[in-house]
């Protein structure tokens, strides 16, 4: 037997709509639609550095971005993130790439100025990418790390109009006045630049 269901009255529809809206009214403001920060690079995990470890800015409006600076952490991936989250350390980079699997975290927005180069001028105009490992331990220079980092660098260069060459993708050791040697003699620049341009 096919009986036609009675249609809900206008009052029932309005009551149902009101009940459906109640949970959204009760949500905290940040869940109800406020902007929640996320990574600039979609393949990165957002792991924010302490606000005490970088300078808030509005790049490229306030400062042009024309360099990518390659670093080695000289410690583990996990300890690097911990250092950037510690407000007493006064250090950060925009990204950190893990050696074993290329997993990438973003710690500072690209519009903000990370404290990674040791030189204010280079900080203001660059994106800093840290890579897990030590300059003298070649085992950390994995293919998967190179590939993940090259995809990231290519995306950064495209977003900011940075040429994908050695004049604009530099090592920390190339920053004037630095005493750092990273990424060190084990970093294969020719291979890396080929990967960046092959993306």
MARBA-3410 file (N, C-alpha, C, O; in Angstrom, 1 decimal):
199
0.8,-1.2,0.0,0.0,0.0,0.0,0.9,1.2,0.0,1.8,1.4,0.9 ~ 0.7,2.1,-0.9,1.5,3.3,-1.1,0.7,4.5,-0.5,-0.2,5.0,-1.2 ~ 1.1,4.9,0.7,0.4,6.1,1.2,1.3,7.3,1.0,2.5,7.2,1.2 ~ 0.7,8.4,0.7,1.4,9.6,0.5,1.8,10.2,1.9,0.9,10.3,2.7 ~ 3.1,10.6,2.1,3.4,11.2,3.4,2.9,12.6,3.4,2.9,13.3,2.4
2.4,13.0,4.6,1.9,14.4,4.7,3.1,15.4,4.6,4.2,15.1,5.2 ~ 3.0,16.5,3.9,4.0,17.5,3.8,4.1,18.2,5.1,3.1,18.5,5.7 ~ 5.4,18.6,5.5,5.6,19.3,6.7,5.0,20.7,6.6,5.0,21.3,5.5 ~ 4.5,21.2,7.7,3.9,22.5,7.7,5.0,23.6,7.7,6.2,23.2,8.0 ~ 4.7,24.8,7.4,5.6,25.9,7.4,6.3,26.0,8.8,7.5,26.3,8.9
5.4,25.9,9.8,6.0,26.0,11.2,7.0,24.9,11.5,8.0,25.2,12.1 ~ 6.8,23.7,11.1,7.7,22.6,11.3,9.0,22.8,10.5,10.1,22.6,11.1 ~ 8.9,23.4,9.3,10.1,23.7,8.6,11.0,24.8,9.3,12.2,24.6,9.4 ~ 10.3,25.8,9.8,11.0,26.9,10.5,11.7,26.4,11.8,12.8,26.7,12.1 ~ 11.0,25.5,12.5,11.5,24.9,13.7,12.8,24.1,13.4,13.8,24.1,14.1
12.7,23.3,12.3,13.8,22.4,11.9,15.0,23.3,11.6,16.2,22.9,11.9 ~ 14.8,24.3,10.8,15.9,25.2,10.4,16.5,25.9,11.6,17.8,25.9,11.7 ~ 15.7,26.3,12.6,16.3,26.9,13.8,17.1,25.9,14.6,18.2,26.2,15.1 ~ 16.6,24.7,14.7,17.4,23.6,15.5,18.7,23.3,14.8,19.7,23.1,15.4 ~ 18.7,23.3,13.4,19.9,23.0,12.7,20.9,24.1,12.9,22.1,23.8,12.8
20.5,25.3,13.1,21.4,26.4,13.2,22.0,26.5,14.6,23.1,27.1,14.7 ~ 21.4,26.0,15.6,21.8,26.1,17.0,23.3,25.7,17.2,24.0,26.4,17.8 ~ 23.7,24.5,16.7,25.1,24.1,16.9,26.1,25.2,16.4,27.2,25.4,17.0 ~ 25.9,25.8,15.3,26.8,26.8,14.7,26.9,28.0,15.5,27.9,28.7,15.6 ~ 25.7,28.4,16.1,25.7,29.6,17.0,26.6,29.3,18.2,27.2,30.3,18.7
26.6,28.1,18.7,27.3,27.8,19.9,28.8,27.5,19.7,29.6,27.5,20.7 ~ 29.3,27.4,18.4,30.7,27.2,18.2,31.5,28.4,18.6,31.0,29.5,18.5 ~ 32.8,28.2,19.0,33.6,29.4,19.3,33.9,30.1,18.0,33.7,29.6,16.9 ~ 34.2,31.4,18.1,34.3,32.3,16.9,35.3,31.7,15.9,35.0,31.8,14.7 ~ 36.5,31.2,16.3,37.5,30.8,15.4,37.0,29.6,14.5,37.4,29.4,13.4
36.0,28.8,15.1,35.5,27.7,14.3,34.3,28.2,13.5,34.0,27.5,12.5 ~ 33.7,29.3,13.8,32.5,29.7,13.1,32.9,30.5,11.9,32.0,31.1,11.3 ~ 34.2,30.6,11.5,34.5,31.3,10.3,35.7,32.2,10.3,36.0,32.8,9.2 ~ 36.3,32.4,11.4,37.5,33.3,11.5,38.6,32.6,10.7,38.6,31.4,10.6 ~ 39.6,33.4,10.2,40.7,32.8,9.4,41.6,32.0,10.3,42.1,32.5,11.3
41.9,30.8,9.9,42.8,29.9,10.6,44.1,29.8,9.7,44.0,29.4,8.6 ~ 45.3,30.3,10.2,46.4,30.2,9.4,46.8,28.8,8.9,46.5,27.9,9.6 ~ 47.3,28.8,7.7,47.7,27.5,7.1,48.9,27.8,6.3,49.4,28.9,6.1 ~ 49.5,26.7,5.7,50.7,26.9,4.9,50.5,27.6,3.6,49.4,27.5,3.0 ~ 51.5,28.4,3.2,51.5,29.0,1.8,51.7,27.9,0.8,51.2,28.0,-0.4
52.4,26.9,1.1,52.7,25.7,0.2,51.8,24.6,0.6,51.9,24.1,1.7 ~ 50.9,24.2,-0.3,49.9,23.2,0.1,50.4,21.8,0.6,49.7,21.1,1.3 ~ 51.7,21.5,0.2,52.2,20.2,0.6,52.9,20.2,2.0,53.4,19.2,2.4 ~ 52.9,21.4,2.6,53.6,21.6,3.9,52.6,21.5,5.0,51.4,21.8,4.9 ~ 53.1,21.0,6.2,52.3,21.0,7.4,52.6,22.4,8.1,53.7,22.8,8.1
51.6,23.0,8.7,51.7,24.3,9.3,52.2,24.0,10.8,51.4,23.5,11.6 ~ 53.4,24.4,11.1,54.0,24.3,12.4,54.6,25.6,12.8,55.8,25.8,12.7 ~ 53.8,26.6,13.3,54.3,27.9,13.4,55.4,28.1,14.4,55.4,27.5,15.5 ~ 56.3,29.0,14.1,57.4,29.4,15.0,56.8,30.4,16.0,55.7,30.9,15.7 ~ 57.4,30.6,17.1,57.0,31.6,18.1,57.0,32.9,17.4,58.0,33.2,16.6
56.1,33.8,17.7,56.0,35.1,17.1,57.2,36.0,17.6,57.5,37.0,17.0 ~ 57.9,35.5,18.6,59.1,36.2,19.1,60.4,35.9,18.2,61.4,36.4,18.4 ~ 60.2,35.0,17.3,61.3,34.5,16.5,61.3,34.9,15.0,62.1,34.4,14.2 ~ 60.5,35.9,14.7,60.4,36.4,13.3,59.8,37.8,13.3,59.3,38.2,14.4 ~ 59.9,38.5,12.2,59.3,39.8,12.1,58.0,39.8,11.2,58.1,39.4,10.1
56.9,40.2,11.8,55.7,40.2,11.0,55.9,41.3,9.9,56.4,42.4,10.2 ~ 55.4,41.0,8.7,55.6,41.9,7.6,54.5,41.7,6.6,53.5,41.0,6.9 ~ 54.6,42.4,5.5,53.6,42.2,4.4,54.3,42.1,3.1,54.1,42.9,2.2 ~ 55.2,41.2,3.0,56.0,41.0,1.8,55.1,40.4,0.7,54.2,39.6,1.0 ~ 55.3,40.7,-0.5,56.3,41.6,-1.1,56.0,43.0,-1.1,56.8,43.8,-1.7
54.9,43.5,-0.5,54.6,44.9,-0.5,55.7,45.7,0.3,56.1,46.8,-0.2 ~ 56.1,45.2,1.5,57.1,45.9,2.3,58.5,45.7,1.9,59.4,46.5,2.0 ~ 58.8,44.5,1.4,60.1,44.1,1.0,60.0,43.1,-0.2,59.3,42.2,-0.1 ~ 60.8,43.4,-1.3,60.8,42.4,-2.4,61.4,41.1,-2.0,62.4,41.1,-1.2 ~ 60.9,40.0,-2.5,61.5,38.7,-2.2,62.2,38.2,-3.5,61.5,37.9,-4.5
63.5,38.0,-3.4,64.3,37.7,-4.6,65.3,36.6,-4.4,66.2,36.4,-5.3 ~ 65.3,35.9,-3.3,66.3,34.8,-3.0,65.6,33.7,-2.3,64.6,33.9,-1.5 ~ 66.1,32.5,-2.5,65.9,31.4,-1.6,67.2,31.0,-1.0,68.2,30.8,-1.7 ~ 67.2,30.8,0.3,68.5,30.5,1.0,68.4,29.0,1.6,67.5,28.7,2.3 ~ 69.3,28.2,1.2,69.3,26.8,1.5,70.2,26.6,2.8,71.3,27.1,2.8
69.6,25.9,3.8,70.3,25.7,5.1,70.3,24.2,5.4,69.6,23.4,4.8 ~ 71.3,23.8,6.3,71.2,22.5,6.9,71.0,22.8,8.4,71.6,23.7,9.0 ~ 70.2,22.0,9.1,69.8,22.3,10.4,70.9,22.1,11.5,70.9,22.7,12.5 ~ 71.8,21.1,11.2,72.8,20.8,12.2,72.2,20.1,13.4,72.8,20.1,14.5 ~ 71.0,19.6,13.3,70.3,18.9,14.3,69.2,18.1,13.7,69.1,18.1,12.4
68.3,17.5,14.4,67.2,16.7,13.9,66.1,17.6,13.5,66.0,18.8,13.9 ~ 65.2,17.1,12.7,64.0,17.8,12.2,63.1,18.2,13.4,62.7,19.4,13.5 ~ 62.9,17.3,14.3,62.1,17.5,15.5,62.7,18.6,16.4,61.9,19.5,16.8 ~ 64.0,18.6,16.6,64.6,19.6,17.4,64.6,20.9,16.8,64.5,22.0,17.5 ~ 64.7,21.0,15.5,64.6,22.2,14.7,63.2,22.9,15.0,63.2,24.1,15.2
62.2,22.1,14.8,60.8,22.7,15.1,60.7,23.2,16.5,60.1,24.2,16.8 ~ 61.2,22.4,17.5,61.2,22.8,18.9,61.9,24.2,19.1,61.5,25.0,19.8 ~ 63.1,24.3,18.4,63.9,25.6,18.5,63.1,26.7,18.0,63.1,27.8,18.6 ~ 62.4,26.5,16.9,61.6,27.6,16.3,60.4,28.0,17.1,60.0,29.1,17.1 ~ 59.9,27.0,17.9,58.7,27.3,18.7,59.1,27.9,20.1,58.3,28.4,20.8
60.4,27.9,20.4,60.9,28.4,21.7,61.2,29.9,21.5,62.1,30.3,20.8 ~ 60.4,30.8,22.2,60.6,32.2,22.1,62.0,32.8,22.5,62.3,33.9,22.2 ~ 62.7,32.0,23.3,64.0,32.5,23.7,65.1,32.3,22.7,66.2,32.8,22.8 ~ 64.9,31.5,21.6,65.9,31.2,20.7,66.2,32.2,19.6,67.3,32.3,19.1 ~ 65.2,33.1,19.3,65.4,34.2,18.3,65.9,33.7,17.0,66.8,34.3,16.4
65.3,32.6,16.5,65.7,32.0,15.2,64.5,31.3,14.6,63.7,30.8,15.3 ~ 64.5,31.3,13.2,63.4,30.6,12.5,63.8,30.5,11.0,64.7,31.2,10.6 ~ 63.1,29.7,10.3,63.1,29.7,8.9,61.7,29.5,8.4,60.8,29.1,9.2 ~ 61.5,29.8,7.1,60.1,29.6,6.6,59.7,28.1,6.5,58.6,27.8,6.8 ~ 60.7,27.3,6.1,60.3,25.8,5.9,61.4,25.0,6.5,62.6,25.4,6.7
61.0,23.7,6.9,62.0,22.7,7.3,61.6,21.4,6.5,60.4,21.0,6.5 ~ 62.6,20.8,5.9,62.4,19.5,5.1,63.1,18.4,5.9,64.3,18.4,6.2 ~ 62.3,17.3,6.1,62.9,16.1,6.8,63.6,15.2,5.8,63.3,15.1,4.7 ~ 64.7,14.7,6.3,65.6,13.9,5.5,65.0,12.5,5.0,65.1,12.2,3.8 ~ 64.4,11.8,5.9,64.0,10.4,5.6,62.9,10.3,4.6,62.9,9.4,3.8
62.0,11.3,4.6,60.8,11.1,3.7,60.4,12.4,3.0,59.5,12.5,2.2 ~ 61.2,13.5,3.2,60.9,14.8,2.5,59.7,15.5,3.1,59.3,16.6,2.6 ~ 59.2,15.0,4.2,58.0,15.8,4.9,58.5,17.2,5.2,59.6,17.4,5.6 ~ 57.6,18.1,4.9,57.9,19.5,4.9,57.0,20.3,5.9,55.8,20.0,5.9 ~ 57.5,21.1,6.8,56.7,21.9,7.6,57.0,23.4,7.3,58.1,23.8,7.0
56.0,24.2,7.4,56.1,25.7,7.2,56.0,26.2,8.6,55.1,26.0,9.4 ~ 57.0,27.1,9.0,57.0,27.7,10.3,56.8,29.2,10.4,56.4,29.7,11.4 ~ 57.0,29.8,9.2,56.8,31.3,9.1,56.1,31.5,7.8,56.5,30.9,6.8 ~ 55.1,32.4,7.8,54.5,32.8,6.5,55.5,33.4,5.6,56.4,34.1,6.0 ~ 55.4,33.2,4.3,56.3,33.8,3.3,56.2,35.3,3.3,57.1,36.0,3.0
55.1,35.9,3.7,54.9,37.3,3.8,55.7,37.9,5.0,55.9,39.1,5.0 ~ 56.0,37.1,6.0,56.8,37.5,7.1,58.3,37.3,7.0,58.7,36.5,6.1 ~ 59.1,37.9,7.8,60.5,37.8,7.7,61.1,36.9,8.7,61.1,37.1,9.9 ~ 61.5,35.7,8.3,62.2,34.7,9.2,63.6,35.2,9.5,64.2,35.9,8.7 ~ 64.1,34.8,10.7,65.4,35.1,11.1,66.3,33.9,10.9,66.6,33.1,11.8
66.9,33.8,9.7,67.6,32.6,9.3,69.0,32.9,8.7,69.9,32.1,8.7 ~ 69.1,34.1,8.1,70.3,34.4,7.3,71.5,34.9,8.1,72.6,34.9,7.7 ~ 71.2,35.5,9.2,72.2,36.2,10.0,72.5,37.6,9.5,73.5,38.2,10.0 ~ 71.8,38.1,8.5,72.0,39.4,7.9,70.6,39.9,7.6,69.8,39.3,6.9 ~ 70.3,41.1,8.1,69.0,41.7,8.0,68.5,41.8,6.6,67.4,41.5,6.2
69.4,42.4,5.7,69.1,42.6,4.3,68.6,41.3,3.7,67.6,41.2,2.9 ~ 69.4,40.2,3.9,69.1,38.9,3.3,67.8,38.3,3.9,67.1,37.6,3.3 ~ 67.6,38.5,5.2,66.4,38.1,5.8,65.2,38.7,5.2,64.2,38.0,4.9 ~ 65.2,40.0,4.9,64.1,40.7,4.4,63.7,40.3,3.0,62.6,40.4,2.6 ~ 64.7,39.8,2.2,64.5,39.6,0.8,64.5,38.1,0.4,64.5,37.8,-0.8
64.5,37.2,1.4,64.6,35.8,1.1,63.6,34.9,1.8,62.9,35.3,2.8 ~ 63.5,33.7,1.2,62.7,32.6,1.9,63.8,31.6,2.3,64.6,31.1,1.5 ~ 63.8,31.2,3.6,64.8,30.3,4.2,64.2,28.9,4.3,63.1,28.7,4.8 ~ 65.0,27.9,3.7,64.6,26.5,3.8,65.6,25.7,4.5,66.8,25.6,4.0 ~ 65.3,25.2,5.6,66.2,24.3,6.4,66.0,22.9,6.0,64.9,22.4,5.6
67.1,22.1,6.0,67.0,20.7,5.6,67.6,19.9,6.8,68.7,20.2,7.3 ~ 67.0,18.9,7.2,67.4,18.1,8.4,68.8,17.4,8.0,69.0,16.8,7.0 ~ 69.7,17.6,9.0,71.0,16.9,8.8,72.2,17.8,9.2,72.0,18.9,9.6 ~ 73.3,17.2,9.0,74.6,17.8,9.3,75.4,18.0,8.0,75.4,17.1,7.2 ~ 76.2,19.0,7.9,76.9,19.3,6.7,77.9,18.2,6.4,78.3,17.9,5.2
78.4,17.5,7.4,79.5,16.5,7.2,78.9,15.0,7.3,79.7,14.1,7.4 ~ 77.6,14.8,7.2,77.0,13.5,7.3,76.2,13.3,6.0,75.0,13.6,5.9 ~ 76.8,12.7,5.0,76.2,12.6,3.6,75.0,11.8,3.6,74.2,11.9,2.7 ~ 74.8,10.9,4.6,73.6,10.1,4.6,72.3,10.8,4.8,71.2,10.3,4.4 ~ 72.4,12.1,5.2,71.2,12.9,5.4,70.7,13.5,4.0,69.6,14.0,3.9
71.6,13.5,3.0,71.3,14.1,1.7,70.6,13.1,0.8,71.2,12.6,-0.1 ~ 69.3,12.8,1.2,68.6,11.7,0.5,67.9,12.3,-0.8,67.7,13.4,-0.9 ~ 67.7,11.3,-1.7,67.0,11.7,-2.9,65.6,12.3,-2.6,65.2,13.3,-3.3 ~ 64.9,11.7,-1.7,63.5,12.2,-1.4,63.6,13.6,-0.8,62.7,14.4,-1.0 ~ 64.6,13.9,0.0,64.7,15.2,0.5,65.0,16.2,-0.6,64.4,17.3,-0.7
66.0,15.9,-1.5,66.3,16.8,-2.6,65.0,17.0,-3.4,64.7,18.2,-3.8 ~ 64.3,16.0,-3.7,63.1,16.1,-4.6,62.0,16.9,-3.9,61.4,17.8,-4.6 ~ 61.7,16.7,-2.6,60.7,17.5,-1.9,61.1,18.9,-1.8,60.3,19.9,-2.0 ~ 62.4,19.2,-1.5,62.9,20.5,-1.4,62.9,21.3,-2.8,62.5,22.4,-2.8 ~ 63.2,20.5,-3.8,63.2,21.2,-5.2,61.8,21.6,-5.6,61.6,22.6,-6.2
60.8,20.7,-5.3,59.4,21.1,-5.5,59.0,22.3,-4.8,58.3,23.2,-5.3 ~ 59.4,22.4,-3.5,59.1,23.6,-2.7,59.8,24.8,-3.2,59.1,25.8,-3.4 ~ 61.1,24.7,-3.5,61.8,25.9,-4.1,61.2,26.3,-5.4,61.1,27.5,-5.6 ~ 60.9,25.4,-6.3,60.3,25.8,-7.5,58.9,26.5,-7.3,58.7,27.5,-8.0 ~ 58.1,26.1,-6.4,56.9,26.7,-6.1,57.1,28.1,-5.5,56.4,29.1,-5.9
58.1,28.3,-4.6,58.4,29.6,-4.1,58.9,30.5,-5.2,58.5,31.7,-5.2 ~ 59.8,30.0,-6.0,60.3,30.9,-7.1,59.2,31.3,-8.1,59.2,32.5,-8.5 ~ 58.3,30.4,-8.4,57.2,30.8,-9.3,56.3,31.8,-8.6,55.9,32.8,-9.2 ~ 56.0,31.6,-7.3,55.1,32.5,-6.6,55.7,33.9,-6.5,54.9,34.9,-6.6 ~ 57.0,34.0,-6.3,57.6,35.3,-6.1,58.4,35.9,-7.4,59.0,36.9,-7.3
58.3,35.1,-8.5,59.0,35.6,-9.7,60.5,35.5,-9.6,61.2,36.4,-10.1 ~ 61.0,34.6,-8.8,62.5,34.4,-8.6,63.1,33.5,-9.7,62.6,32.4,-9.9 ~ 64.1,34.0,-10.3,64.8,33.1,-11.3,65.3,31.8,-10.6,65.8,31.8,-9.5 ~ 65.1,30.7,-11.3,65.5,29.4,-10.8,67.0,29.1,-11.1,67.3,28.1,-11.9 ~ 67.9,29.9,-10.6,69.3,29.7,-10.9,70.1,29.9,-9.6,69.6,30.3,-8.6
71.4,29.7,-9.8,72.4,29.7,-8.6,72.6,31.1,-8.1,73.1,31.3,-7.0 ~ 72.3,32.1,-8.9,72.4,33.5,-8.5,71.3,33.9,-7.5,71.5,34.8,-6.7 ~ 70.2,33.1,-7.6,69.0,33.5,-6.7,68.7,32.4,-5.7,67.9,32.6,-4.8 ~ 69.2,31.2,-5.9,69.0,30.1,-5.0,70.4,29.8,-4.4,71.3,29.2,-5.1 ~ 70.6,30.3,-3.2,72.0,30.3,-2.6,72.1,29.5,-1.3,71.1,29.2,-0.7
73.3,29.2,-1.0,73.6,28.6,0.3,73.8,29.6,1.4,74.1,30.7,1.1 ~ 73.5,29.2,2.6,73.7,30.1,3.8,75.2,30.6,3.8,75.4,31.8,4.2 ~ 76.1,29.8,3.4,77.5,30.2,3.4,77.8,31.4,2.4,78.8,32.0,2.5 ~ 76.9,31.6,1.5,77.0,32.7,0.5,76.5,34.0,1.0,76.6,35.0,0.3 ~ 75.9,34.1,2.2,75.4,35.4,2.7,76.6,36.1,3.2,77.4,35.6,4.0
76.8,37.4,2.8,77.9,38.2,3.2,78.0,38.3,4.7,77.1,38.6,5.4 ~ 79.2,38.1,5.2,79.5,38.2,6.6,79.2,37.0,7.5,79.4,37.0,8.7 ~ 78.6,35.9,6.9,78.3,34.8,7.7,79.5,33.9,8.1,80.5,33.9,7.4 ~ 79.4,33.2,9.2,80.4,32.2,9.6,79.9,30.8,9.4,80.5,29.9,9.8 ~ 78.7,30.7,8.7,78.1,29.4,8.5,78.7,28.7,7.2,79.1,29.4,6.3
78.7,27.4,7.2,79.2,26.7,6.0,78.1,25.9,5.3,78.4,25.2,4.3 ~ 76.9,25.9,5.8,75.8,25.1,5.3,75.3,25.7,3.9,75.3,26.9,3.7 ~ 74.9,24.8,3.0,74.6,23.4,3.3,75.8,22.5,3.2,75.6,21.3,3.3 ~ 77.0,23.0,3.0,78.2,22.2,3.0,78.6,21.5,1.7,77.9,21.6,0.7 ~ 79.8,20.9,1.7,80.3,20.3,0.5,79.6,19.1,0.0,79.8,18.7,-1.2
78.7,18.5,0.8,78.0,17.3,0.3,76.7,17.7,-0.4,76.1,16.8,-1.1 ~ 76.3,19.0,-0.4,75.1,19.4,-1.1,75.4,19.5,-2.6,76.4,20.1,-3.0 ~ 74.6,18.7,-3.4,74.9,18.7,-4.9,74.1,19.7,-5.6,72.9,19.6,-5.9 ~ 74.7,20.9,-5.8,74.0,22.0,-6.3,73.6,21.8,-7.8,72.5,22.2,-8.1 ~ 74.4,21.2,-8.6,74.0,20.9,-10.0,72.8,20.1,-10.1,71.8,20.4,-10.8
72.7,19.0,-9.3,71.6,18.1,-9.2,70.3,18.9,-8.7,69.3,18.7,-9.3 ~ 70.5,19.7,-7.7,69.4,20.4,-7.1,68.8,21.4,-8.0,67.6,21.4,-8.2 ~ 69.6,22.2,-8.7,69.1,23.2,-9.6,68.4,22.5,-10.8,67.4,23.0,-11.3 ~ 68.9,21.3,-11.3,68.2,20.6,-12.3,66.9,20.1,-11.9,65.9,20.2,-12.6 ~ 66.8,19.7,-10.6,65.5,19.2,-10.1,64.5,20.4,-10.0,63.3,20.3,-10.3
65.0,21.6,-9.5,64.1,22.7,-9.4,63.6,23.1,-10.7,62.4,23.5,-10.9 ~ 64.4,23.1,-11.7,64.0,23.5,-13.1,63.2,22.4,-13.8,62.5,22.7,-14.8 ~ 63.2,21.2,-13.3,62.5,20.1,-13.9,61.1,19.9,-13.4,60.3,19.1,-13.9 ~ 60.7,20.7,-12.3,59.4,20.6,-11.7,58.3,21.1,-12.7,57.1,21.1,-12.4
END
